[in-house]
């Protein structure tokens, strides 16, 4: 799976995703969120972020997406365990994430389709 990971996600999670065989681009630049979203869409990449502004862009403004996963797992959970939660979701729900806006916590996974999604 082609993945963009926003700079607000710990590097250790990026390392784990790569170890699991995912093609990951770590977006470590100060660029507007809408540009990151557009770049991910053009490359058909799932965008993983902890920035809630992407929810407004995708669900509020209807900007196109190849998929956004908003990672909201508690920071009191060790990074390696947060990475395991994420990897598990990617392994078992990959098809559902495409084109969707997904919020992932340690307790729930909420997959929503933007209104413009077909």
N, C-alpha and C positions, 0 to 999 in steps of 0.2 A: 504494500500500500504506500502510495506517495503521500508524505506528510510534511506540512509546514508547522514548526513549533515556534510560537511567539517567545520573545526574549524574557517574558515574565515567568516562564516555566524553568525549573532548575535543570542545569546541565546534566545531572545524574539521570534524569528521566529521559533526556535525549539519548544518552549513552545506552540505556536499557532498551529503548525502542530500536536503535540500530542493531544491538545485539540480537534482537528478535527478528531481524531481517527486513525491517522497514526502511524505505528510502526516506531519510529525514533531512530537511533543510532547516537549520536553526536560524531564525530571523533575528539577528542581533544588530539591528540598525534602528535609528530613530526616524521612523517613517510613519506617516499618518495611517491610522487603522484601516481606512477605506482602501488605501493603496495595497496594504498587506492582503486584505481580503480579495482585491482584484487580481493580484499576482497569484494567490493560491487558486483562485477560480480558473485562471488561464492555464495553469499547470495541472488542473483537475486534482488538486491536493486537499486533503483534510487539514483544516487549520486547528491546531490545539493551542488554547490560550487560557489565561485566568482573568482576562480583561473583559468585564461585563459590557463595555461599549459595543462589542461585536453583536450582542443581542439586539441592540437598537438598530444597528446597520442592517442586519439580516431580517429580523422579525418586524421591526418598526418601519424601516424604509424600504424593505423588499429588495435589497441589493442581492444580486446572484451569488451563489456559493456552491462549491463542490462539497461543502460540509464544514461545520464549525463544531468543535467539542470544547465546551467551557468547563475546565477542570476546577472544581470547587471542593476538592477533598481537603479536609482540615489539615492545617499545617502542623498540628501536634502529632499527626501520624508520620512516622519516619518516611523519608523520601523513597527508600527502596520499596516500602509497602504501598505508597501512592503509585509508584511505577507499576507494581504488580496489578493493582486495581485497573489502571489504564490499559495495560497490555491484555488483560483478561477481556475487557470490553472490546478492544480492537479485534481480538481473535474470534469472539463469539457473536459480535453484533456489527461487523464491518459493513455488510450490505445495507443495514438500516441507517448507518451514519451518513451515507452518501446523499448529498443535497439537503441534509437536515441540520437543524440547530439542536445540539444535544448538550444538556447540563448533566455533569457527572459529579456526584458526591460519594462519600463512603457508604451512604444508605440507599441512594436512588440513582436511576438513570432516566432522564426525561428527554425523549426524542420528539421534537416538533418539526413540522414541515412549514416552511414559509408559505404565505398565501399565494405567492406567484409560482410555487413549485408545481410542476406537472409530471 
